[in-house]
Amino acid sequence: MKDLKSIFEIADKYDAFFVDVYGVLFDGISLCGHAIETLQKLKEQGKKIIILSNTTQISEDAKNGSMQRGMMPGDHYDEFITSGEFLHQTIKNTPSKFCEIMGSDVKTVKCIFMGNNNIFADTFLKKTDNYDDADFLYVGIPRISYGAVRMDDVVDEDGNCVNIEDIMSSDWHKLRDEQGRRGFEEFAHQLELCLEKGKTLLLANPDIFAHGSIDNSRHRVPIVTQGCIGRYYEKLGGKVVKFGKPFSSIFEFAKKSVNTERIAMIGDTPWTDILGANAAGIDSIMITTGVAQEFFKNMPVHLHSQEKLNILLEETSLKMAGSNSNFEPTFVLEKLC
């Protein structure tokens, strides 16, 4: 693990870069302008840039959204690959393989929570609104009665703060936010219904949280995403099937877009971007101004940056991933600019 001052210190080592979006190019509210300028400079040097995101949008929708913010295909990247697109292509082009992954023949799906369900367009799967008729449940963007659920202001029944990395192992019926709202309890009731009916959950986004804004605020906060829902369902004893980073299949899918083995993954999340790159046998560059900052700010102020990074990689990542794996990046870079 080596510290970098600039991506261009090691750019000559690689022909292609896989680049995460949230925490690297997008802060949850707006694009990081200098980051996409860096992508443009890498493109000018002849590098292949593949955006590799765990968003559940199909690639065309994600690409259109990024264009509206100023990130342009051709200028800033070559291909935009999402876990939603990967799932869509798997269902559409290899239905027997998808059924094998799910563990049984499936024909009907019910979508829970909110979100774009274009993943199932033009596939053999039929959508239903009835739990009993569904062969499995697809997890959309987790929202409950009052909207998004924050992960940074959670307390237990005694009023003790619960850290993000400890939420998945907690009893969600006993959690509330500092305003007294019980979003996690609402999630728990929904998941217990799924478990009672013996349904498998399908996730196209294994991320535990993502930064975003709530209540029309410009303030960035960590918000519960699909991976958190999946982890709790597994805790209850339910079956979860996941597509996207850190699983090697999406990296193999992305490799088809580049004619080289000299690839590095640029991401900010040890338990998806870095873990996935390590499993896929490619180098990784960890950006420390995204997900890492959410954990660094709660660590003792007297710790040096390297000490904080070690805690993140050796302790926090284990809890977030739910298993002991290799979270160490090849390089560490503060931000992509």
C-alpha positions in Angstrom: 0.0 0.0 0.0 1.6 3.2 -1.2 0.5 6.8 -0.8 0.1 8.9 -4.0 0.0 12.6 -4.4 -1.4 12.3 -7.9 -2.9 9.6 -10.1 -0.4 10.6 -12.8 2.4 9.2 -10.7 1.4 5.7 -11.7 -0.8 6.3 -14.8 1.9 4.8 -17.1 1.5 1.4 -15.3 -2.0 1.0 -16.7 -3.9 1.0 -20.0 -7.3 1.1 -18.4 -9.0 2.3 -15.2 -12.3 1.2 -13.7 -13.8 4.1 -11.9 -16.4 4.2 -9.2 -18.9 7.1 -9.1 -20.1 7.9 -5.6 -17.3 9.2 -3.4 -14.9 9.5 -6.4 -16.7 11.5 -9.1 -19.9 12.4 -7.3 -20.3 13.5 -3.7 -24.0 12.7 -3.3 -25.1 16.2 -4.4 -22.9 17.3 -7.3 -20.1 16.1 -9.5 -16.5 16.7 -8.3 -15.4 19.0 -11.1 -11.7 18.4 -10.8 -12.2 14.7 -10.8 -13.8 14.6 -14.2 -11.1 16.9 -15.5 -8.6 14.3 -14.4 -10.6 11.6 -16.3 -10.4 13.8 -19.4 -6.6 14.1 -19.0 -6.3 10.4 -18.6 -8.3 9.9 -21.8 -6.0 12.3 -23.6 -3.1 10.1 -22.6 -4.9 7.2 -24.3 -6.2 5.5 -21.2 -9.5 3.5 -21.4 -11.9 4.7 -18.7 -14.7 2.4 -17.7 -17.2 3.8 -15.1 -18.1 0.9 -12.8 -20.9 1.7 -10.5 -23.2 -0.2 -8.1 -26.1 2.0 -9.1 -29.3 0.0 -9.9 -30.0 2.1 -13.0 -29.4 0.5 -16.3 -26.4 2.0 -18.1 -28.3 4.3 -20.5 -30.2 5.9 -17.7 -27.1 6.4 -15.6 -25.2 7.8 -18.6 -28.0 10.3 -19.3 -28.1 11.5 -15.7 -24.3 12.0 -15.7 -24.5 13.9 -19.0 -27.0 16.3 -17.4 -24.3 17.0 -14.7 -21.6 17.5 -17.2 -19.8 14.1 -17.5 -19.7 13.3 -21.1 -19.1 10.0 -22.9 -16.0 10.2 -25.1 -14.6 13.2 -23.2 -14.5 11.7 -19.7 -15.1 7.9 -20.2 -15.5 5.1 -22.7 -18.2 2.9 -21.1 -20.6 3.3 -18.3 -21.2 -0.1 -16.6 -23.7 -0.4 -13.7 -24.6 -3.3 -11.6 -28.2 -2.7 -12.7 -27.2 -3.2 -16.3 -25.2 -6.3 -15.5 -28.2 -7.8 -13.8 -30.5 -6.8 -16.7 -28.1 -8.4 -19.2 -27.9 -11.6 -17.2 -31.7 -11.9 -16.9 -32.3 -11.0 -20.6 -29.4 -12.9 -22.3 -28.9 -15.9 -20.0 -32.2 -16.7 -18.2 -31.1 -20.3 -17.3 -28.0 -18.9 -15.7 -30.0 -16.4 -13.8 -32.3 -19.1 -12.5 -29.3 -21.1 -11.5 -28.0 -18.2 -9.5 -31.4 -17.7 -7.8 -31.4 -21.4 -6.9 -34.6 -22.3 -8.6 -36.7 -21.6 -11.7 -38.3 -18.2 -11.3 -40.9 -16.4 -13.4 -42.4 -13.7 -11.3 -40.9 -10.9 -9.3 -42.3 -8.4 -6.8 -40.4 -5.1 -6.3 -40.2 -3.8 -2.8 -39.3 -0.2 -1.8 -39.0 2.4 -4.5 -36.8 2.7 -7.6 -36.5 2.3 -11.3 -37.5 -1.3 -12.4 -36.1 -1.1 -16.0 -33.9 -4.0 -15.0 -36.9 -6.3 -15.8 -37.9 -4.7 -19.1 -37.8 -7.0 -22.1 -37.0 -10.0 -20.0 -38.8 -13.3 -19.3 -39.8 -12.2 -15.8 -43.2 -10.9 -15.0 -43.8 -8.4 -12.2 -46.5 -8.9 -9.6 -47.9 -6.8 -6.8 -48.7 -9.8 -4.7 -46.2 -11.3 -2.3 -47.6 -14.8 -2.5 -47.5 -14.9 -6.4 -43.8 -13.7 -6.5 -41.0 -16.3 -6.9 -38.6 -13.7 -5.4 -38.5 -10.1 -4.3 -36.3 -7.3 -5.8 -35.0 -4.7 -3.4 -35.3 -1.2 -4.7 -34.1 2.0 -3.1 -35.0 1.7 0.6 -37.5 4.3 1.7 -40.2 4.2 4.4 -43.0 6.4 5.6 -40.9 9.6 6.0 -38.4 8.9 3.2 -34.7 8.1 3.3 -33.2 6.8 6.6 -29.9 8.2 7.9 -27.2 6.1 9.3 -25.2 8.7 11.2 -27.7 9.8 13.9 -28.9 6.4 15.2 -29.4 5.6 18.9 -30.6 2.5 20.7 -33.4 2.3 23.3 -31.1 3.6 26.0 -30.1 6.7 23.9 -26.6 5.4 23.2 -25.2 6.3 19.8 -24.9 3.3 17.4 -22.0 3.5 14.9 -22.6 2.8 11.2 -20.5 -0.3 11.3 -22.6 -1.7 14.2 -26.1 -1.1 12.8 -26.2 -4.4 10.8 -25.7 -6.5 13.9 -28.2 -4.5 16.0 -31.9 -5.2 16.7 -33.6 -2.8 14.3 -36.7 -2.7 16.4 -34.7 -0.9 19.1 -33.1 1.7 16.9 -34.3 5.3 16.2 -32.8 8.5 15.0 -32.2 11.5 17.2 -35.6 12.9 16.2 -37.3 9.7 17.6 -38.2 8.3 14.1 -38.1 4.6 13.8 -37.1 4.0 10.2 -35.1 0.9 10.9 -38.1 -0.7 12.7 -40.2 -0.1 9.6 -37.5 -1.8 7.6 -37.5 -4.7 10.0 -41.3 -5.2 9.8 -41.0 -5.3 6.0 -38.2 -7.8 6.0 -39.9 -10.0 8.6 -42.9 -10.3 6.3 -40.6 -11.3 3.5 -39.0 -13.9 5.7 -42.4 -15.2 6.9 -43.3 -15.9 3.3 -39.9 -17.6 2.6 -38.9 -15.2 -0.2 -35.4 -14.7 -1.6 -34.3 -11.1 -1.9 -32.4 -9.9 -5.0 -30.1 -6.9 -4.8 -28.5 -5.1 -7.6 -26.6 -2.8 -5.2 -24.6 -4.3 -2.4 -23.6 -0.9 -1.0 -24.4 -0.4 2.7 -24.9 3.3 2.4 -24.5 6.2 0.0 -24.1 9.9 0.7 -27.0 12.1 -0.3 -29.2 14.9 0.9 -32.6 14.7 2.6 -35.3 17.2 3.3 -34.1 19.4 0.4 -30.9 20.1 2.2 -27.5 20.6 0.7 -26.0 18.8 3.7 -24.5 15.4 2.8 -25.4 12.5 5.0 -25.0 8.7 4.8 -28.3 7.1 3.8 -29.3 3.4 4.0 -29.0 1.6 0.6 -29.8 -1.9 -0.5 -26.8 -3.7 0.9 -27.8 -2.7 4.4 -31.2 -4.2 3.8 -29.7 -7.4 2.5 -27.3 -7.8 5.4 -30.1 -7.5 7.9 -32.2 -10.0 6.0 -29.3 -12.5 6.2 -29.1 -11.8 9.9 -32.8 -12.8 10.2 -32.0 -16.0 8.3 -33.2 -15.0 4.9 -31.6 -15.8 1.5 -30.1 -12.9 -0.4 -28.7 -12.9 -4.0 -26.4 -9.9 -4.8 -25.1 -8.5 -8.1 -22.4 -5.8 -8.4 -19.1 -5.0 -6.7 -17.4 -6.7 -4.8 -18.3 -9.8 -6.7 -15.9 -10.9 -9.4 -18.5 -11.5 -12.0 -19.1 -7.8 -12.6 -15.3 -7.2 -12.9 -15.1 -10.0 -15.5 -18.1 -8.3 -17.3 -16.3 -5.0 -17.2 -13.0 -6.5 -18.5 -14.8 -7.4 -21.8 -14.7 -3.7 -22.5 -11.0 -3.4 -22.4 -8.3 -5.3 -24.4 -5.7 -5.3 -21.6 -4.7 -6.9 -18.3 -3.1 -3.6 -17.1 -6.1 -2.4 -15.2 -6.6 -0.5 -11.9 -9.8 0.1 -10.0 -10.3 3.6 -8.5 -12.8 3.6 -5.7 -13.5 4.9 -2.2 -15.1 1.8 -0.5 -12.8 -0.9 0.9 -15.6 -3.6 1.1 -16.8 -3.2 -2.5 -14.3 -1.4 -4.8 -11.1 -2.6 -3.2 -12.2 -6.0 -2.1 -13.7 -6.7 -5.5 -10.5 -5.5 -7.3 -8.4 -7.7 -5.1 -10.6 -10.7 -5.8 -10.5 -10.0 -9.6 -6.7 -9.8 -9.5 -6.3 -6.2 -10.5 -4.6 -3.3 -8.7 -6.7 -0.8 -6.8 -6.4 2.9 -5.9 -8.4 4.0 -2.8 -9.8 7.5 -2.6 -10.0 8.7 1.0 -12.4 11.6 0.6 -15.5 9.5 0.1 -16.7 6.7 2.4 -13.6 6.9 4.5 -14.3 10.4 5.7 -17.6 9.2 7.2 -15.6 6.9 9.6 -12.5 9.1 10.0 -14.5 12.0 11.5 -15.6 9.8 14.4 -12.1 8.5 15.2 -9.9 10.1 17.9 -8.5 13.4 16.7 -5.0 12.5 17.9 -4.6 9.6 15.5 -2.5 10.1 12.4 -4.1 9.6 9.0 -2.2 6.3 8.6 -3.5 5.0 11.9 -7.1 6.0 10.9 -6.7 4.2 7.6 -5.4 1.1 9.3 -8.5 1.0 11.6 -10.7 1.5 8.6 -9.1 -1.4 6.7 -8.5 -3.8 9.6 -11.5 -3.3 11.9 -14.3 -1.2 10.3 -14.2 -3.0 6.9 -14.5 -6.4 8.6 -17.8 -5.3 10.2 -19.1 -3.6 7.0 -18.3 -6.6 4.8 -19.4 -9.2 7.4 -16.4 -11.3 6.7 -12.6 -11.2 7.0 -11.2 -10.5 3.6 -8.4 -8.5 1.9 -9.4 -4.9 1.9 -5.9 -3.4 1.4 -5.5 -1.2 -1.7 -2.4 -1.1 -3.9 -2.3 2.7 -3.7 -4.0 5.4 -1.5 -4.9 8.8 -2.9 -6.7 11.6 -1.2 -8.9 12.6 -4.2 -9.0 12.2 -7.9 -7.7 15.6 -9.1 
